[in-house]
């Protein structure tokens, strides 16, 4: 597992390859759910912790896709760019 540095947060994100109406999106246009689970936090993060559910804007993340053994989608984001968390 990755351990974020400084004020970075590692998120497990959902990526959609179809719109709600069923249109297939090309890889470059995949939609990202702007709600994610926190996997790990850096040592300078104080407002969220692992397993929190947070909200963010999709443009604010640095996305990382892991293809093996199964396709998983993760993203790094600065703590200051998170919008809110579930209580």
Secondary structure as GFF3:
##gff-version 3
##sequence-region A 1 87
A	DSSP	beta_strand	8	12	.	.	.	ID=ss1
A	DSSP	beta_strand	15	16	.	.	.	ID=ss2
A	DSSP	three_ten_helix	27	29	.	.	.	ID=ss3
A	DSSP	beta_strand	31	32	.	.	.	ID=ss4
A	DSSP	beta_strand	35	41	.	.	.	ID=ss5
A	DSSP	beta_strand	53	55	.	.	.	ID=ss6
A	DSSP	three_ten_helix	58	60	.	.	.	ID=ss7
A	DSSP	beta_strand	62	66	.	.	.	ID=ss8
A	DSSP	beta_strand	72	78	.	.	.	ID=ss9
A	DSSP	three_ten_helix	79	81	.	.	.	ID=ss10
A	DSSP	beta_strand	84	85	.	.	.	ID=ss11
###
